[in-house]
Amino acid sequence: MRSETEYSACLKTMLKRLVGIGLVCAMLWLAGCASQSVITFDRTADGPSRTLTVFAAARLPDAFNEIGAAFSAGHPGVKGVFNFAGSQQLRTQLEQGATADVFASANDREMNAVLKSGLAASDAAHTFARNRLTVILPKANPAHIQTLGDLARPGLKIILAAPGVPVGGYSLIALNKLNAQFGATYSMTVLSNVVSYEDNVRQVVAKIQLNEGDAGIVYTSDVTPAVAENLITLSIPDEFNVLASYPIAALSAAPQPELAAAFVEYVLSAQGQLVLQKWGLISP
């Protein structure tokens, strides 16, 4: 967590740029200052309510908030709590005793650790979505980046997710693949330009929007309609890209095992898949 002084500095920076960037961008930036966000949905009904707790990767709020509302509509009396953060952070929380019903990860590595430790309700998880990477630039493009090769130009400020974050690990794989096109030292040169490694992908998007970096690597689904007008994207060809897998599983210590299984089923259903595709994710 950042100190109170650092957080205050973050707020001052946001306020200075709020007029030019817009309220939406500022809200995204604030989300980047926090390590995670908790969002609830509920549907009133007679009788006692039940709470469903879902730990989900930082990239999923848009899609899962919509899925959660639809799921709640079909399950009166259910209050849902979403804990969104980096998959590695969520896995650590679960290993340290945090209670949840469902875990939705942005990669297989974190889910496999949960499966291996016996925290999942079964010995296998379901892949509910896939994703690809893209390079994002601030709309003004002050560094005049035109191609992927330009990322190796000296003096650039590149922002990536930390290697332990799923999108950060995928970014390293893609950069290594691009050595085949731009030379053996390409990835090392690009990484020498990195000025910040972020805790989750939403922080990368927010900082690029605010011109705090010249380029970043995020998921294609991160370029939502709310942020697209403030960004330029550079596509990464399929042969150099990474197809990320998103697995989901009910947890063995779920306080609401029936609801957990029902939520996983809904995410995998045709209705859930349509919502995921609406927000830029790829059906498995």
C-alpha positions, 0 to 999 in steps of 0.5 A, a space after each residue: 500500500 502507498 503511504 498517506 503522503 504518496 497518496 496525497 501526491 497522487 491526488 494532487 497530480 490528478 486534480 491538476 490534470 483533471 480538466 484536460 484528461 476528464 473525469 473518467 480518466 481520473 477515476 481510473 487513475 484513482 483505482 490505480 492508486 489502490 491495490 484492489 477494489 471491492 464492489 457489491 451488487 445485491 437484489 432485495 428480497 423477503 427473508 435473509 440474504 446470502 452473500 457471494 464473494 468473488 475474487 477476480 482479476 483486475 481486468 474483469 470489473 466491467 464484464 463481471 459487474 454486468 454479469 453480477 447484476 444479471 446473476 443477482 437478478 436471477 437469484 433474489 436475496 443474493 448480495 455479491 461482493 467482488 474483490 478485484 486485484 492482481 491475480 497474484 495478490 488474490 492467490 496470496 490472500 486465499 493462501 493466507 486464509 481469506 474467505 471467498 466463494 469463487 476465484 477467477 484468474 487472469 492466468 493458469 499459473 495462479 489458478 494452478 497454485 490454488 488447485 495444488 494447495 487444495 483451495 479449489 472445490 475440484 482438481 480442475 478449473 474452467 477456462 472462461 475467456 481468453 485475451 491478447 496483448 496490445 501496445 498503448 500510447 497516450 493520445 498526444 504521442 509525445 514520443 512519436 512512436 509509430 512502430 513496435 520497433 520504436 519501443 527500443 529507441 533510447 530515452 523512452 518511458 515505458 510502463 509495464 505490469 510487474 513480471 509477477 502480474 499475469 499481463 506483465 509475464 505475458 508482456 515479457 514473452 511477447 517482447 522475447 518473441 519480437 526478437 525474431 523480427 527486430 534482433 536478439 537485443 530488442 527485448 533487453 533494450 525495450 526493458 531498459 526503457 521501463 520506468 515503472 512496473 505496476 501492480 495490475 493492468 489498470 494502473 498501466 492504462 491509467 498512467 499512459 492515459 495521463 501521459 506518465 509514460 510513452 507506451 505500455 503493454 496491456 490486454 486488448 480488452 483494456 482498451 474499452 470505449 471509456 478509455 479508447 479516445 485517450 489512447 493510440 494502439 499498436 497491434 502485436 502480430 499474432 505470431 508474436 502475441 500471447 493468447 492469455 487464458 482466464 480460468 475460474 473455479 469454485 473454492 473448497 471453503 466457499 461459504 456458499 458452495 451452491 451459489 459458487 457453482 451456479 455463478 461459475 456456470 453462469 459465467 460459462 453460459 451463453 449469456 455470460 459469454 456474450 457479456 465477456 465478448 462485449 467487453 473485448 474478451 475472447 470466448 474459449 
